[in-house]
């Protein structure tokens, strides 16, 4: 017998739109956007809403050259 989550405790994932229990949403370590456990990107014990946030968190912004003054 499967455990059913009451309808009032369910929500849609803002990233993929999947109907999931609220307890399965995870906050992005970079921007704070919530995403479900299925579409979140995980790296070193942290959850991210996507590859762009994960990459920015670890490698930062590459738009400028360190040799510029």
C-alpha positions in Angstrom: 0.0 0.0 0.0 1.5 3.3 -1.1 1.5 6.3 1.2 -0.7 9.1 -0.1 0.3 12.7 0.5 -2.8 14.9 1.2 -3.6 17.3 -1.7 -3.0 20.4 0.5 0.6 19.3 1.0 1.4 19.0 -2.7 2.7 21.7 -5.0 4.1 22.0 -8.5 7.8 22.2 -9.0 8.6 25.7 -10.4 11.3 24.3 -12.7 9.7 21.2 -14.3 6.0 21.6 -13.3 5.8 18.1 -11.7 3.2 17.7 -9.0 5.3 16.8 -5.9 4.9 16.9 -2.0 6.1 20.2 -0.6 8.7 18.2 1.5 10.4 17.2 -1.8 11.2 20.8 -2.9 14.8 21.8 -2.4 16.2 25.4 -2.4 19.0 26.2 -4.8 22.2 26.9 -2.9 23.0 29.8 -5.4 19.8 31.7 -6.1 17.2 30.2 -3.6 14.8 29.0 -6.3 13.0 25.8 -5.3 13.1 22.7 -7.4 12.0 19.1 -6.9 14.4 16.4 -6.1 14.1 15.0 -9.6 15.2 18.1 -11.6 17.6 19.6 -9.0 21.3 19.3 -9.8 23.3 17.9 -6.9 27.0 18.6 -6.3 29.1 18.2 -3.1 26.0 17.9 -0.9 24.2 20.9 -2.3 21.2 21.2 -4.5 20.9 23.7 -7.4 18.0 24.6 -9.7 20.0 24.0 -12.8 23.4 23.6 -14.4 23.9 27.4 -14.7 23.5 28.0 -11.0 25.7 25.0 -10.1 28.5 26.1 -12.4 28.3 29.7 -11.2 28.4 28.6 -7.6 31.6 26.7 -8.1 33.4 28.6 -10.9 32.0 32.1 -10.7 31.5 34.6 -13.5 34.0 34.2 -16.4 33.1 37.5 -18.1 36.2 39.4 -17.1 39.8 38.7 -17.4 41.9 38.8 -14.2 44.8 40.6 -16.0 42.6 43.6 -16.8 43.0 46.6 -14.5 
